[in-house]
Amino acid sequence: MGTQDPRARLLERLAKVHVCMLTTAERDGTLVTRPMGLQQAEDGGTLWFMTRSTSDVAADAPQRPVNVAVQDKDFWASLAGHGQLVRDDARKKEFWNPATEAFFGEGSSPEDPQIVLVRVDVQTAQFWESPGAVATAVEMVKAKVTGGTAEPGDSETVRF
């Protein structure tokens, strides 16, 4: 929605997202999806998450294809890439906040070696933007009345 570069629009929208769905593949190929707190989305297409080193995410994300699904007001995205574990206390401190501490438990800290970062290097992203429920409904009615095709929003593909 707008003339801004699709990559810039995607990154702007991701900056407002706090929770998304991360899908990983187990060793046998079974897909597993779980909610994860998005710590940061970088300009180059890198997404950062935190988890325990003993979690399924830590076991499944490294060097395997992953997908991140995002839904926000009038915005949906699917980002495909590869994950890896990163042990970086400085970066964990940068991301640490009261919500993170609450998730990992009272007394937890970014220095805890059992807390690791999951880095997802996005290769492609598909996203959809809608002008809102009312505008979408008007577009659907217009298409029905005119016999045309509804265009309820924009869809873009971004490669990193």
Helices and strands as residue ranges (DSSP letters): H 6-14, E 19-25, E 31-37, E 40-41, E 46-52, H 56-60, E 65-72, E 75-86, H 89-95, H 98-104, E 115-129, H 133-146, E 154-159
